[in-house]
């Protein structure tokens, strides 16, 4: 929205430098202010380093310096990378963890106010080297002062990216005097991001463990079997890619999301299917491993639906989403 991002060096380490021009000074100041909120630091929120200005002759550049993540945005990462179930769960779990921290209020002298992002999307989420994500671009975020029950900036129900806007923002029914309304709009956007991630998940097995092709088109590898050689993986797409143009208008999104109450479609590959077990020898069966991935994506689909209900009050909280994903990880035996 504002600013270009460059790679730089600070104390020998790579950093990201987001540069603003002076006409966008209010946006630069707002984002710097949000990043410097007490107790904001979290492993799944982009690490802020400094804000500064630099005179370059005829104009002044305004800088935001933050941690650098070489994998880039989640949008770029998913466009280039096919992910397995464990990676998918790490991505969605870390995003939920970061959002839960943003939304959470920490009470006390050195406490943290609850913050709503207001522009959550795959382009505003960075992928870290360890496969987790960090939420970035807090320039449109709003904070809540619980002592006065007020939002610290004049609320604008037309903020954010149109494709990711919740129904209540599109039809202008969002209660701008109630802070929870902004958090619920974030959850709607979160569900759309999850859809993008799960769509890129390889359904069916671990291709990297491929060792031997058995009879009947069944791929046999060290610890299990994989139907027809390793599962199904779909091309990366944005939510509603098949319903609206690349840069949809408010009216186009309102028609789809509010009037027709349409949401991104469930992919046919996200269904549970029966697994064919192949034997190298009658006395030495191979055990099925990681084929339950379709069950995991089925559960993620149900979680998405609970994020993008038309009624914001019916949507899950970020903390509930975080706990639900942790439970799926535990049952899948995923270890970070």
Secondary structure, 3 states (H helix, E strand, C coil): CCCEEEEEEECCEEEEEEEECHHHHHHHHHHHHHHCCCCCCCCCECCEEEEEEEECCCCEEEEEEEECCCCCEHHHHHHHCCECHHHHHHHHHHHHHHHHHHHCCECCCCCECCEECCCCCHHHEEECCCCCEEECCCCCCEEEECCCCEECCCCCCCCCCHHHCCHHHHCCCCCCCCHHHHHHHHHHHHHHHHHHHHHCECECCCHHHEEEECHHHEEEECCEEEECCCCECCCCCCCCCCCCCCCCCHHHHHHHHHHCCCCCCCCHHHCCCCCCCCEEECCEECCCCCCCHHHHHHHHHHHHHHHCCCCHHHCCCHHHHHHHHHHHHHHHCCCC
